[in-house]
Amino acid sequence: MTFVCTEKSKTEKISSSFIELMDTLDVALYEIHFEAPRKKKARFHLEHFEAFLYSHASQSMQRLVKGSGKAVHLAAMHPHDAPLALGQLTHALDAATPYALSYRIKKGATEKRIVDRGVGIYNKTGEMTGLKGMVEVKRQEFLPSRQHQTNPSLRLGEMVGKSPAMQKIFKRIQNIQESDATVLITGESGTGKEMVARTIHQHSLRHDGPFVVVNCAAVPEPLFESEFFGHLSGSFTGANETKEGYFDLAHRGTLFLDEVGEIPPAMQVKLLRVLDGEGFSPVGSRRTHHANVRLLAATNRNLDRMLQTGSLRKDFYYRLHVIPIHIPPLRNRKEDIAPLIQEITSHFPQGDRLFSKAMAYHQKLLDHNWPGNVRELKNALQRMVDLDELLLENSFDQKAEKPANKEPEAKEKPVALKVSMTKAEKRFIFEALTSCKWRRDQTAKRLGISRKTLFLKMKSHQLNS
């Protein structure tokens, strides 16, 4: 399909035609030509391309048809998609490179994701005379699911929570949707820092870009520059091919530095230069790259203590500490346990039955201190699926708790060494079985014993799947 945009009235007609086209086809080729070539690419895109491809965005169409007296039925474009897509388009056209855009439209009960790829058309003198490309329409029906039948205010992306602390986090994430500022996420291990980071990315202008997770504690200091900045082939022994670093992989997306407190001070300086906009050079290259990334960081360390000891540089800390988000431990927000159980069990077969069974132990779950936070809760529910009983972290060597008629606990008595070793062995084998998902071959190999020996010990300790 070819369009020629020369005046406002024709642009209106083209816009309406494009909306109808997207309602009937899944893939369409387009080619736009203009009477006069455009030297200013930005002006070209704002005046014509936006009017054509983004006519379903209410603001664009209102400017286009203002005063025309025509009633135009518009699809609702996601408010966060247009700025990023238009920015990507401008960048590509300014560099005379192909563009690839993605944006969402919701019309009625149907959500359409538009994937648009194209290039500029230029004359012999290098002036832009039009655009040509292809749009692909991907439709997705909005169907109710079990996990969305709960109160929408208790959910943000994959996160759930009804406590005031979690509601405050939801509100902060929503407030920074259009920001590219660095976010520092703090909280104990297992509280869900990576999930918060992923939710921030999914609700940001960069949601269509990559989300790159880096476990900073797992990056060896000698390989730090290679991992973060990349390297050229032959730049050092073992560098057999050119490799992109984390900053290049996260281009136009989000880079999440998990366990950022584990980065040694010497490496903090190198990262600080990049974050301050001075760029970086891959190992073996003199060419400076500039990172177009949004940075998120998380840690479970005590940053105030690290600042006092000098293991965290103040300038690096202040570069990270722009927007703080602290996730309280689960023991301080017990009202989140029930919605968390509902969310976690929804991913298991027969999730409704499992949810009801877990809630029979509700008071026991409320009384538990949850040192492992949400991760420990997930493990407890997984054990309940595998073992058909509730075993919390402090009750591996005790009989499973029953939902009702709990008898008073007996006073502790002196325990013989042999009994203590037996209980320790039972717990050790149970943890190995859980880690290997009760696959006996793998468990025996991990424990360094034969499969027959493992079977006999499981029988002796009454550990049957």
Phi, psi and omega in degrees: 000132182242135178237149175236118182257113180234336182208170187299315184298321179290325178295321177300317181295319179296319181299314179297320180296322181292321178298314179297323180298317181292335179285341186245334184245157175264331180222137178213141174265142178226155175213125183246129177236150180234149183300316182245138178295154183246121177274328180267106186294322181298317179297321179301310186291323182289321186279328189239308185294318178298317180297328183279300186279334185248028180293340179279354172278125192304318183296317179297315182290325178298321176293326186286318187253012181302124178085359183277340180077009182263141175266117182246124177277117186251144166279154183266115179276141178301126186296342182268350185275322186299313182299317181292316182296317180292325177294319178295321179297313180300316181298317181293318182291323178296328180267002181056043178241161177299151178245152176222114186241155176215130179208158186250147175226135175245127179223111185067231180264010185244132173255130179247132172255121180264122174252118189237122179234137181190183179218161174280153176254129185235151175269185185295335181270003178087007179276143181280129181244355180169192180221151172215146182180200183220137174247137177241128183257124178245119183260146179215120180286142176273102181252137179293139178233164183300319186286347179255008179276351176282171180302122182302334181290347179270003187226142169217108186063235178269357183273143175227150179169138179248352182292153177304326180295316180289323177297325177293321177295316177304315182296319180294319179298319179293327181289336183254019183301325183259014181257152174250015184292152178290140180240131176251116183256124180239155179159162181294165177297134178090003181278346178102038182294320179294324178296321176297316179298317180295322178294319176301315179298315183293337179254022180249173178292346182259020188298335178274352178274176181290150173242104187256122181258129179238121172274097187298331181292340183264001180267113179296141183301321179295337181256010186302308182296320179296319182289319184275322187252349181085175178208160177268155178299132179082005183288339174201169182300125181097349178275081186278345179210159178291137183229134175281143177271179183299323181294320177292320180295330182267012183306129182064020178226215185236134176250118182254114180264096178278146183055047183295339179291349179272356180285124181293154184306322181298326179279333176300324179297317181295319178293323182300321179298320179292316182293335177275004175089011181276354176081183180209162178236129175301152179300127181090003181236149175259356182280134181268127174258148176242128186276127172254076184226155171259129186258129170237144181222152181215150178201153172252009181277159174277100187291326178299318179293322179295324177295321181292322182277348180087003178283348174233121179291141180296319181294325177291320179298313182291336176287329178275324188275068177263302175242109181271141172226120179251130179259115180292154176295157184296330181294340180263004178214062184297337179294348178274351185296314182298309178296329176294319178297318179298319180292314184293315182291339180295343181267359177261153169300143183054047184299325181296318180294319180294322178298314179298319180295318180295322182289344174294337178259023189303315182295321177298321179293325178290326183284339183289149185275342177053061177296334178267003175059218187295325179299320178293322178298318177299318179296320180296319179291324177295319178296324180294327176290316185282321186257351182060033176201157181269118176235114177268170188300333182259015184227026179297326184261015179243159176294144182303140179291144175258149185296330185219171177055044180285128181279153178298142181285140178284154178291148181295141178240158177303136183245132180293155181301319181299320180295318179298318180293324178297316179294320179296320179296318179299315180294319181297316179293320180299316179297321178295318178297317179296317180297325181265012179056038175063026172273112190293323180300312181294320181295316180298319179296319180294322181279347180075030178232167179284162179296324179294317178298318178299317181299317181294321180290322177298320178294320180295321181268003181059044177257087181244132184290000000 
